[in-house]
């Protein structure tokens, strides 16, 4: 597994953990934690897609 695919795996894992944290925040009925989890999910997706474009432009994917 090359470095680019490992980095994308880390982004995917972070996105999954963000989605799980949204469910956990709903379970404990915390509005602030759910808002932070949604912001974290959007940030992870944004950075992941940006990194994927960078890797694709460099020919690593």
KOLTIPA-107112 format. One record per residue (C-alpha): residue in three letters; x, y, z. Coordinates in steps of 0.5 Angstrom, whole numbers, padded with zeros to 4 digits, always signed. Example, Ala and Ser with C-alpha at 12.3 -4.5 7.8 and 13.67 -1.06 7.14 Angstrom:
BEGIN
ALA+0025-0009+0016;SER+0027-0002+0014;
//
This chain:
BEGIN
UNK+0000+0000+0000;UNK+0003+0007-0002;UNK+0003+0013+0002;UNK-0003+0016-0002;UNK-0007+0010+0000;UNK-0006+0010+0007;UNK-0007+0018+0008;UNK-0014+0017+0004;UNK-0015+0011+0009;UNK-0014+0015+0015;UNK-0019+0021+0012;UNK-0024+0015+0011;UNK-0023+0013+0019;UNK-0023+0020+0021;UNK-0030+0021+0017;UNK-0033+0014+0020;UNK-0031+0016+0027;UNK-0034+0023+0026;UNK-0041+0020+0024;UNK-0041+0015+0030;UNK-0040+0021+0034;UNK-0046+0024+0031;UNK-0050+0018+0033;UNK-0047+0018+0040;UNK-0048+0026+0041;UNK-0056+0024+0039;UNK-0056+0019+0044;UNK-0053+0023+0050;UNK-0058+0029+0048;UNK-0052+0034+0047;UNK-0053+0039+0042;UNK-0046+0042+0042;UNK-0043+0036+0041;UNK-0047+0034+0035;UNK-0046+0041+0032;UNK-0038+0040+0033;UNK-0039+0033+0030;UNK-0042+0035+0024;UNK-0037+0041+0023;UNK-0032+0036+0024;UNK-0035+0031+0019;UNK-0035+0037+0014;UNK-0028+0039+0015;UNK-0026+0032+0014;UNK-0029+0031+0008;UNK-0027+0038+0005;UNK-0020+0036+0007;UNK-0020+0029+0004;UNK-0023+0031-0002;UNK-0018+0036-0003;UNK-0012+0031-0001;UNK-0015+0026-0006;UNK-0015+0032-0012;UNK-0008+0033-0010;UNK-0006+0026-0010;UNK-0009+0025-0017;UNK-0006+0031-0020;UNK+0001+0028-0018;UNK-0001+0021-0021;UNK-0001+0018-0014;UNK-0008+0015-0014;
//
